[in-house]
Every structure is written in C-alpha cells, then in structure tokens.
Amino acid sequence: MLTLIRGGELFGPEPMGRRDILICGGKIAGIADRIDIPRQWDVEVVDAEDKAVTPGFIDLHVHIIGGGGEGGPGTRVPEIQLGSIVRAGVTTVVGVLGTDDVSRHPETLLAKAMGLEKEGITAYIMVGSYQMPPVTITGSVRKDVALIPHVLGVGEVALSDHRSSQPSFEEVAKLVAEARVGGMLGGKVGVVQFHMGTGAGGMEYLFRLARETEVPIGQFFPTHVTRSAELFEQAIRFAQMGGSVDITASGKMLSWRMKAADAIRELLSAKISMEQITISSDANGSMPIFDENGRLQKLAVGEIQNLQQEFHRLVTEEGLPASDILRCFTLNPARRIGIDGFKGVLKVGTDADLILFDSNWRLDQVFARGTRMVSGGSAVVKGTFE
Ligand SMILES: [Zn+2]
C-alpha cells in the first residue's frame, strides 16, 4: 500500500518547503516537489495543501505502565493506552518506571512496550527506577542494555529527591559507566536519565560526573529541570558544560513550574543551543504534592496531551518559530536515544512517522510507521482494550 502526502509544507524539522512525501512499507520512500504515481498503482493520496507536515513526536519520558503509588496502592496510576499517545502526536515513546519498583517491574514495562509496538507505534524502555541499585531484567544493567533490543538505557533515577535512595556519588558513577559499556556492546546510546527533585544537592552529582569521570557528558541528562528556579540555574550551567536538558511539558495543575517558553528563552540567551533541549510529557506519572512534613496532600496525573499542547502554546502563544521548537520534540530526543538514523526527521529511508497540522498548528492527522493512526484529531486505530 502506497500513501502520497500531497503538497504539504514540510518541516523536517528544518523548513523544507512545499513537497510531496511518498510512503511505502512504513518508510518514507520519496520526497520531491512533485511525485506522480502510475495510475494503475494502488495509492492513497492525502491532500496536505493547507497542512504542515512534521516528524512524529518522540516522548522520552512516559510511565507507560503507570507511575505513582506514593499515597499507597490506591494512588497507582493506570497504564497508558494507544489512543491517547497518538492523539498527542507521539509516535515513539520511551517507557520508564518511577518511585514504585515494588509492584511495578521492568519486565512489565518491556511487555507493555512490545504491546504498543504491536498496536502500531514505536516503544522503547529504560530499565531501573527512582531507586538504586537499579531493577533490571537480566540482573545486570550492562546485559539489559547490550542484549535486549527495546532497552536503551537506565532511568529515571531520582537524585536530590526525598523519594530517591540517597545514592552515593560512586554508585551513580558506576551506574552511568555500566549503561555506557552496555550501550557500546549493544550498539546503542546506553544513556541515563536522572529525575531531579528539589533537594539541596541539586545537580551536584551531574557536575561531578562531568568533572571527575571519563564518561562523556552526553551519556546522562537531567529531566524536570524547570521544577524550581535553583534547579533551572544549575540546568543552565550543566548545558553550558555541553550537557543536554529535558523540560517537562506543563500541565494545567502545575503552575509552580517555570513556563517552558521562559526556560527556553533563558537557555538560548545563555548561549545554549536549541539542540541541547528536549521536552517530554511525564505522562501517567503521578505529580504528588507533599506538605513540609513530607505527607502527601494532593495528587495530579501527567497527561501525554500536555506535550502537543505545549508545542501548540510555544508556537502560537509564545511566538517561538515552529521550525526551531520542533527539534525539541523530534530530532533532539531522537539523538538523545540514538535513533536519529531512522526517526525524528523527514528523510528518505526513515520511518514514516508523521504529523499533519492545520494552519493553526492544531493536530489533524498522525501516521506511525506509515499507518494513519489519527484523522481529524481523533484516533482511528484503537488499542486492544480501547
Ligand atoms: Zn520523574
């Protein structure tokens, strides 16, 4: 089955002008000013004359089997479903555990990722959780990353957070080294994603990893960096050292976070490249709010829709150029997890993961590996239990 996306304004993520895209076998088979298919061939033509066409979003931080549990078993967040993922324009997710590695397991995470792939999107996982030593599938981070195709690294490991294991620097350094070597052996990035809390230590361990070990700074990155002003100051410093930072998309209930637009502007004015910034949803994680004694007060849940709403807000309300900001949702996350050879870009030979936006940057259609998952903003392919 061939699909021809006719005449869209392409952002790959850089502006590519008005072009046609031919999809064949789940891949982008051709990009040209005009592609004509012999009439006897079976081809579906999608009129994209008034549309922007971009790579599908890559979300580096999704609690695909649910996170939470910090307020007891009744606060365990449910699994995410295919429909909500694709309605957010996300065609690739990276699944992570969170605080709970007692009733949640990396094996379950892996099975869910495999299930989501069966349903049509692309899914990877990180082994480990907030806690140290990391929970793994084979008993070794090195083996998991080297031998299990879906495992790209470790995360989210909590630092400077009252829910972390309060690991020593040496433990953290060993973990990052293990992930890197596993990555080398498996031909992957072997990256470690650090969940940052608001504790006094801040990113000190990350600065020390960069200063005191031989592990390249690209092997690890912090997320939730806009959680507090102090943390964000450190995120700027980390990025100035050459590191990458991940910003969590703002939801409705999270007014205590810095706005992503302000964070991006500050990073850019500190001479940080847009290439060092990614934005993720933290979907299906819980956002517990604790009082000064560490008692749970309120519980909110991260939504994957926050990701595309953040993109929409950055472009339409904050006036950031779509072609710049798109990188933070597509090519940059692809690079962070080492899949930029076939994801996160519009290029011949890459996976046909595409979003078609209307003229107001509202999501209209989504294709994952060449199959239309969303039409008119609604999911047209349902998950097994939707
Ligand atoms: Zn987190």
Residues whose N, C-alpha, C, O or C-beta is under 5 A from the ligand:
A	BS01	ZN	E156 H195
